Amino acid sequence: MFKSLIARLVGRTEPVRTEQPQDCASAILSEVAVSAENPKSDGKLSPNQPAKASESVCRPGVLSSYVPMKLDDNPLWIGEMRNTGAITWVPQLHGWCINPSTSFPLTVVETDEETARQVRQALDGLVNHHSEDVTEAVASLIVERGARFHEFEDYLREQRQVYQSEFAAARAGRERKHNSTDEEEEIESEALDALDNCCDCFQGLIEGTYPNDPTEVEAIRSFGFGNLMRYLATGPGTVKTLASGNRKRASFDALVRAELAIAATDVSDIPTQALLHAMTAKELQALSSVPIPSKLRKKDLAVEFLLGQDRIRERAIASTALEDTYYLVPPPKRLAGFDLGCVHERMAFACSVANLVVTTYLTAALWHRRTASMRGSTLPRSDSRRITSETFSPAEPAERRTGNPGRLQSGLTSRFTSAAGAPC
């Protein structure tokens, strides 16, 4: 699915400046992360020379807030996963290539060396972290630190031009007396069919944009990208139940610390309606003192029906596992004046970009390892450039080619189906 992207990436020949050799442990320890509570530095790169990573600041790792997975449960665990080459400075692009020894170079631009190292640290975390957590960490660096990926931006620019050209041609080729919604959708579909469609929701990438307004970016930094994304995706004013042991509980505990949610132990602050909406239709029927009429089976109508019953709040609280429940509060004052639906769409776009970057990095690392193993030695840079999308037999299952049993193939972008879609 990356055929066009791969074709654009495999032939790059820019000279690079390599770092002094480091052992893996010291390299990881030297890669420091951005704190969500420190919005003062935007990570922008000076146009004249590469910025250096701080040597004295000691901050948590970029994945420190995420729960690592057990290596036995991680199908992506590969000893050579992090052997994609030392981060290198590319003068022509004025950026940092984070995987120079692979055939899919990814160059971090428009930011500093420290941010490039954080991106690499997050991507190396695929060894022992869930891919969606890595995606969220990369997306936070895209938004909060202004990181961009040269190869992706170049690729997206080309695809948008193709889309615009195909859209205009499809419209001109149709003789119609009026513009109907159905016809416009058919034209859009024809134009999208001409693209690579390298992920499940490519239209979102074609039409999307990053959060760029300084006030909006500052608000995102103040809460933390992951916190705000999760808050907007779950929905303000809603109840979320997570059983004990669920790995996502840590992220909702973070929402409580960010004052975007409260634990249900403070049940007096949770509206009865929100408690009822968190229940299934079967649970609502069991909670009702009288049978819910069939014409009121839709949840909104059923909830309204139950709200009219005596002592419904007491029954709702008694039926809720309060120790496993979180309530996302209405939008706080710091978010006043923002169109939160649009903010979420722009943040979702950044997540979609990050997902494609993570998938590309993973594919590059695994292909590099597989080809090196086939040749019996580590691939030199000149050889790795000649790897193409046909390196592996078309008959070989995609799961084996990527080392991924379908998790990444499903694509993060497929879950952004609406303004209330799933978070990173």
C-alpha positions as CSV (number, residue, x, y, z in Angstrom):
1,M,0.0,0.0,0.0
2,F,3.0,2.2,0.2
3,K,4.1,1.7,-3.5
4,S,4.0,5.3,-4.5
5,L,5.5,6.5,-1.3
6,I,8.2,3.9,-1.4
7,A,9.0,4.8,-5.0
8,R,9.6,8.4,-4.0
9,L,11.8,7.5,-1.0
10,V,14.1,4.8,-2.2
11,G,16.2,6.9,-4.5
12,R,17.3,9.7,-2.2
13,T,21.1,10.4,-2.3
14,E,21.7,13.5,-0.2
15,P,24.9,13.5,1.7
16,V,24.5,13.3,5.5
17,R,26.6,14.1,8.5
18,T,26.7,11.2,11.0
19,E,26.8,11.5,14.7
20,Q,29.7,10.2,16.8
21,P,29.1,6.5,17.6
22,Q,27.1,5.7,20.7
23,D,26.1,2.5,22.3
24,C,22.3,1.8,22.3
25,A,21.8,2.4,26.1
26,S,23.6,5.7,26.2
27,A,21.8,6.9,23.1
28,I,18.4,6.1,24.6
29,L,19.3,7.7,27.9
30,S,20.5,10.9,26.0
31,E,17.1,11.3,24.3
32,V,15.1,13.5,26.5
33,A,11.4,14.3,26.1
34,V,9.1,17.3,26.1
35,S,7.1,17.8,29.2
36,A,3.4,18.6,28.5
37,E,3.5,21.0,31.3
38,N,6.3,23.1,29.8
39,P,4.9,25.0,26.8
40,K,7.5,27.7,26.7
41,S,9.7,26.1,24.1
42,D,8.1,25.4,20.7
43,G,11.0,23.5,19.3
44,K,11.3,25.6,16.2
45,L,14.6,25.3,14.3
46,S,16.8,28.2,13.5
47,P,17.0,28.6,9.7
48,N,20.9,28.9,9.8
49,Q,22.2,25.9,11.7
50,P,20.9,22.8,13.4
51,A,19.9,23.2,17.0
52,K,21.6,20.9,19.5
53,A,19.9,18.8,22.1
54,S,20.2,20.0,25.6
55,E,23.0,18.3,27.6
56,S,22.0,19.3,31.1
57,V,18.2,19.0,31.2
58,C,16.9,15.8,32.6
59,R,13.2,15.1,31.7
60,P,11.0,12.1,31.5
61,G,11.1,9.9,28.4
62,V,8.6,10.6,25.7
63,L,6.9,7.3,26.4
64,S,7.2,7.5,30.2
65,S,3.5,8.1,30.7
66,Y,2.5,5.0,28.7
67,V,2.3,1.5,30.1
68,P,4.8,-0.8,28.4
69,M,3.5,-4.1,27.1
70,K,4.9,-7.5,28.1
71,L,7.4,-8.6,25.5
72,D,5.8,-12.0,25.4
73,D,2.6,-10.3,24.2
74,N,4.2,-8.0,21.6
75,P,4.3,-9.5,18.1
76,L,6.6,-6.6,17.1
77,W,9.4,-7.5,19.5
78,I,12.6,-7.8,17.4
79,G,16.1,-7.4,18.7
80,E,17.2,-5.4,15.7
81,M,14.2,-3.1,15.7
82,R,16.3,-0.1,16.8
83,N,19.2,-0.7,14.4
84,T,18.0,1.9,11.7
85,G,21.2,4.0,11.9
86,A,22.4,6.9,13.9
87,I,20.4,10.1,13.5
88,T,22.1,12.2,10.8
89,W,21.9,15.8,9.7
90,V,20.8,16.4,6.1
91,P,22.0,19.9,5.0
92,Q,19.9,20.0,1.8
93,L,16.7,19.4,3.8
94,H,17.8,21.2,6.9
95,G,16.6,18.4,9.0
96,W,17.5,15.2,10.8
97,C,17.1,11.8,9.2
98,I,16.0,9.4,11.9
99,N,16.5,6.1,10.1
100,P,19.3,6.6,7.5
101,S,20.3,2.9,7.2
102,T,16.9,1.9,5.8
103,S,15.3,2.3,2.4
104,F,12.5,4.6,3.6
105,P,14.3,7.7,5.0
106,L,12.2,9.8,7.3
107,T,13.6,13.3,7.8
108,V,12.3,15.5,10.7
109,V,12.3,19.1,9.7
110,E,11.1,22.5,11.0
111,T,12.2,21.7,14.5
112,D,15.4,21.1,16.5
113,E,17.7,18.1,17.1
114,E,16.2,17.4,20.5
115,T,12.7,16.9,19.0
116,A,14.1,14.7,16.3
117,R,15.7,12.5,19.0
118,Q,12.4,12.4,20.8
119,V,10.6,11.2,17.6
120,R,13.3,8.5,17.2
121,Q,12.9,7.5,20.8
122,A,9.2,7.2,20.4
123,L,9.5,5.1,17.3
124,D,12.1,2.8,18.9
125,G,9.4,2.3,21.6
126,L,7.6,0.0,19.1
127,V,9.7,-2.7,20.6
128,N,7.8,-2.7,23.9
129,H,4.9,-0.3,23.6
130,H,1.5,-0.5,21.9
131,S,1.6,1.1,18.4
132,E,-1.3,3.4,19.2
133,D,0.7,4.8,22.2
134,V,3.7,5.4,20.0
135,T,1.4,7.1,17.4
136,E,0.0,9.4,20.1
137,A,3.5,10.3,21.3
138,V,4.7,11.2,17.7
139,A,1.5,13.2,17.1
140,S,2.1,15.2,20.3
141,L,5.6,16.1,18.9
142,I,4.1,17.1,15.6
143,V,1.6,19.5,17.3
144,E,3.4,20.7,20.4
145,R,6.9,20.9,18.9
146,G,6.1,21.6,15.3
147,A,7.9,18.5,13.9
148,R,7.2,17.7,10.3
149,F,8.4,14.9,8.1
150,H,9.9,16.0,4.8
151,E,9.1,12.9,2.8
152,F,5.5,12.8,4.0
153,E,4.9,16.5,3.3
154,D,6.4,16.1,-0.2
155,Y,4.2,13.0,-0.8
156,L,1.0,14.7,0.5
157,R,1.6,17.8,-1.6
158,E,1.9,15.7,-4.7
159,Q,-1.2,13.6,-3.8
160,R,-3.2,16.8,-3.2
161,Q,-2.2,18.1,-6.6
162,V,-3.3,14.8,-8.2
163,Y,-6.6,15.0,-6.4
164,Q,-7.3,18.5,-7.4
165,S,-6.5,17.7,-11.1
166,E,-8.6,14.5,-11.1
167,F,-11.5,16.3,-9.4
168,A,-11.5,19.1,-12.0
169,A,-11.3,16.6,-14.8
170,A,-14.2,14.5,-13.4
171,R,-16.3,17.6,-13.0
172,A,-15.6,18.9,-16.5
173,G,-16.3,15.5,-18.0
174,R,-19.9,15.4,-16.6
175,E,-22.6,17.2,-18.4
176,R,-25.2,18.1,-15.8
177,K,-27.9,20.7,-15.4
178,H,-27.4,21.2,-11.7
179,N,-25.0,20.3,-8.9
180,S,-26.5,17.6,-6.7
181,T,-25.0,16.2,-3.5
182,D,-24.9,12.7,-5.0
183,E,-23.0,13.9,-8.1
184,E,-20.4,15.8,-6.0
185,E,-19.8,12.7,-3.9
186,E,-19.4,10.6,-7.0
187,I,-16.8,13.2,-8.4
188,E,-14.9,13.1,-5.1
189,S,-14.9,9.3,-5.1
190,E,-13.5,9.3,-8.7
191,A,-10.8,11.7,-7.7
192,L,-9.9,9.7,-4.6
193,D,-9.7,6.5,-6.7
194,A,-6.8,8.1,-8.6
195,L,-4.7,8.3,-5.4
196,D,-2.5,5.8,-3.6
197,N,-5.0,5.5,-0.7
198,C,-2.1,4.3,1.5
199,C,-4.3,4.2,4.6
200,D,-7.9,3.5,5.5
201,C,-9.0,7.1,5.5
202,F,-6.8,8.9,3.0
203,Q,-9.5,11.5,2.3
204,G,-8.9,12.8,5.8
205,L,-5.2,13.4,4.9
206,I,-6.1,15.1,1.6
207,E,-8.5,17.5,3.2
208,G,-7.0,17.9,6.7
209,T,-4.8,20.4,8.3
210,Y,-2.6,20.7,11.4
211,P,-3.5,22.8,14.4
212,N,-1.6,26.0,13.5
213,D,-3.3,28.8,15.4
214,P,-0.9,29.8,18.2
215,T,-3.7,30.1,20.7
216,E,-5.0,26.7,19.8
217,V,-1.5,25.1,20.0
218,E,-0.9,26.8,23.4
219,A,-4.2,25.3,24.7
220,I,-3.2,21.9,23.5
221,R,0.2,22.2,25.2
222,S,-1.4,23.4,28.5
223,F,-3.4,20.1,28.8
224,G,-1.1,17.8,26.9
225,F,-1.8,16.5,23.4
226,G,-2.8,13.0,24.6
227,N,-5.0,14.3,27.4
228,L,-7.0,16.8,25.2
229,M,-7.3,14.3,22.3
230,R,-8.7,11.7,24.6
231,Y,-11.0,14.2,26.2
232,L,-12.5,15.4,22.9
233,A,-12.7,11.9,21.4
234,T,-14.5,10.4,24.4
235,G,-16.7,13.5,24.7
236,P,-17.2,16.1,27.3
237,G,-20.0,15.4,29.7
238,T,-19.8,11.7,29.3
239,V,-19.1,8.7,31.6
240,K,-16.4,6.2,30.7
241,T,-16.1,2.9,32.5
242,L,-12.7,1.0,32.5
243,A,-12.4,-2.3,34.5
244,S,-9.5,-2.7,36.9
245,G,-6.4,-3.8,35.0
246,N,-7.3,-2.0,31.8
247,R,-4.1,-0.4,30.5
248,K,-6.1,2.7,29.5
249,R,-6.9,3.6,33.1
250,A,-3.6,5.4,33.5
251,S,-4.5,7.7,30.6
252,F,-7.9,8.5,32.3
253,D,-6.1,9.1,35.6
254,A,-4.1,11.6,33.7
255,L,-7.3,13.3,32.6
256,V,-8.3,13.6,36.3
257,R,-4.9,15.3,37.1
258,A,-5.5,17.6,34.1
259,E,-8.9,18.5,35.6
260,L,-10.6,17.3,32.4
261,A,-12.3,14.4,34.3
262,I,-13.3,13.4,37.8
263,A,-13.3,9.9,39.4
264,A,-16.8,8.6,39.9
265,T,-16.1,8.5,43.7
266,D,-17.2,12.2,43.4
267,V,-20.5,10.9,42.2
268,S,-22.4,14.0,43.5
269,D,-20.9,16.0,40.6
270,I,-22.0,13.5,37.9
271,P,-25.4,14.1,36.3
272,T,-27.9,11.2,36.4
273,Q,-28.3,11.5,32.6
274,A,-24.6,10.8,32.0
275,L,-24.7,7.7,34.2
276,L,-27.7,6.4,32.3
277,H,-26.1,7.1,28.9
278,A,-23.1,4.9,29.9
279,M,-25.3,1.9,30.3
280,T,-26.4,-0.6,27.6
281,A,-29.9,-0.9,26.5
282,K,-30.3,-4.2,28.4
283,E,-29.0,-2.5,31.6
284,L,-31.5,0.4,31.1
285,Q,-34.3,-2.0,30.7
286,A,-33.3,-3.8,33.9
287,L,-33.0,-0.5,35.8
288,S,-36.5,0.7,34.8
289,S,-39.3,0.2,37.3
290,V,-41.7,-0.5,34.4
291,P,-41.0,-2.0,31.0
292,I,-39.6,0.5,28.5
293,P,-42.1,0.9,25.6
294,S,-40.8,-0.5,22.3
295,K,-41.1,2.9,20.6
296,L,-38.6,4.3,23.2
297,R,-35.9,1.7,22.6
298,K,-33.4,4.2,21.2
299,K,-31.0,5.2,24.0
300,D,-31.8,8.9,24.1
301,L,-35.5,8.2,24.3
302,A,-35.0,5.4,26.9
303,V,-32.9,7.7,29.1
304,E,-35.5,10.4,28.9
305,F,-38.1,7.8,29.9
306,L,-36.1,6.7,32.9
307,L,-35.4,10.2,34.1
308,G,-39.0,10.6,34.8
309,Q,-39.1,7.8,37.3
310,D,-38.9,8.1,41.1
311,R,-35.5,7.5,42.8
312,I,-33.9,6.9,39.4
313,R,-30.6,8.6,40.5
314,E,-30.2,6.3,43.5
315,R,-30.8,3.2,41.3
316,A,-28.4,4.5,38.7
317,I,-25.6,5.1,41.2
318,A,-26.2,1.6,42.8
319,S,-25.9,0.0,39.3
320,T,-22.7,1.8,38.5
321,A,-19.2,0.4,39.3
322,L,-18.0,3.7,40.7
323,E,-14.4,2.6,41.3
324,D,-14.1,1.9,37.5
325,T,-15.9,5.0,36.3
326,Y,-14.7,8.4,35.1
327,Y,-16.8,11.4,34.2
328,L,-15.4,13.9,31.6
329,V,-16.4,17.3,32.8
330,P,-17.9,20.0,30.5
331,P,-15.4,22.1,28.7
332,P,-13.3,24.2,31.1
333,K,-12.8,28.0,30.8
334,R,-9.4,27.5,29.1
335,L,-11.3,25.9,26.1
336,A,-13.9,28.7,25.9
337,G,-14.0,30.3,22.5
338,F,-12.7,27.2,20.6
339,D,-14.8,25.2,18.2
340,L,-13.9,21.9,19.8
341,G,-15.2,19.8,16.9
342,C,-12.7,21.6,14.6
343,V,-9.9,21.4,17.1
344,H,-10.5,17.6,17.4
345,E,-10.5,17.3,13.6
346,R,-7.1,19.0,13.3
347,M,-5.7,16.9,16.1
348,A,-7.0,13.8,14.5
349,F,-5.3,14.8,11.3
350,A,-2.0,15.0,13.2
351,C,-2.7,11.5,14.5
352,S,-3.3,10.2,11.0
353,V,0.0,11.7,9.9
354,A,1.7,10.1,12.9
355,N,0.1,6.7,12.2
356,L,1.4,6.7,8.6
357,V,4.9,7.7,9.8
358,V,4.9,5.0,12.5
359,T,3.8,2.4,9.9
360,T,6.4,3.5,7.5
361,Y,9.2,3.5,10.1
362,L,8.2,0.0,11.2
363,T,8.0,-1.3,7.6
364,A,11.4,0.2,6.9
365,A,13.0,-1.4,10.0
366,L,11.6,-4.8,9.4
367,W,12.4,-4.8,5.7
368,H,15.9,-3.7,6.4
369,R,16.3,-6.5,9.0
370,R,14.8,-9.1,6.7
371,T,16.9,-8.2,3.7
372,A,20.1,-8.0,5.8
373,S,19.3,-11.5,7.2
374,M,18.7,-12.8,3.6
375,R,22.1,-11.5,2.6
376,G,23.9,-12.6,5.7
377,S,25.2,-9.2,6.7
378,T,24.1,-5.7,7.6
379,L,23.0,-3.7,4.5
380,P,25.2,-0.8,3.5
381,R,23.5,2.4,2.6
382,S,24.1,1.9,-1.1
383,D,22.4,-1.5,-1.1
384,S,19.5,-0.5,1.0
385,R,18.5,2.2,-1.6
386,R,17.8,-0.5,-4.2
387,I,15.1,-2.2,-2.1
388,T,11.7,-1.8,-3.8
389,S,8.2,-2.7,-2.9
390,E,8.6,-5.9,-4.9
391,T,11.5,-7.1,-2.7
392,F,9.1,-9.6,-1.1
393,S,7.0,-12.0,-3.1
394,P,3.4,-10.8,-3.7
395,A,2.3,-14.2,-2.6
396,E,3.8,-13.8,0.8
397,P,1.2,-12.8,3.4
398,A,1.3,-9.1,4.4
399,E,1.5,-10.2,8.0
400,R,4.8,-12.0,7.4
401,R,6.2,-9.2,5.2
402,T,5.7,-6.6,7.9
403,G,6.0,-8.8,11.0
404,N,2.6,-7.4,12.1
405,P,-0.5,-9.6,12.5
406,G,-2.9,-7.0,11.2
407,R,-2.8,-4.5,14.0
408,L,-1.2,-1.7,12.0
409,Q,-3.0,-2.7,8.8
410,S,-6.2,-1.7,10.4
411,G,-4.9,1.8,10.6
412,L,-5.5,4.5,13.2
413,T,-7.2,6.6,10.6
414,S,-10.0,4.1,10.2
415,R,-11.2,5.0,13.7
416,F,-11.6,8.7,12.9
417,T,-15.1,8.3,11.5
418,S,-16.5,11.4,13.1
419,A,-15.7,14.3,15.4
420,A,-16.3,11.9,18.3
421,G,-14.1,9.2,16.9
422,A,-11.5,7.3,18.9
423,P,-8.4,9.0,20.1
424,C,-4.8,8.2,19.1
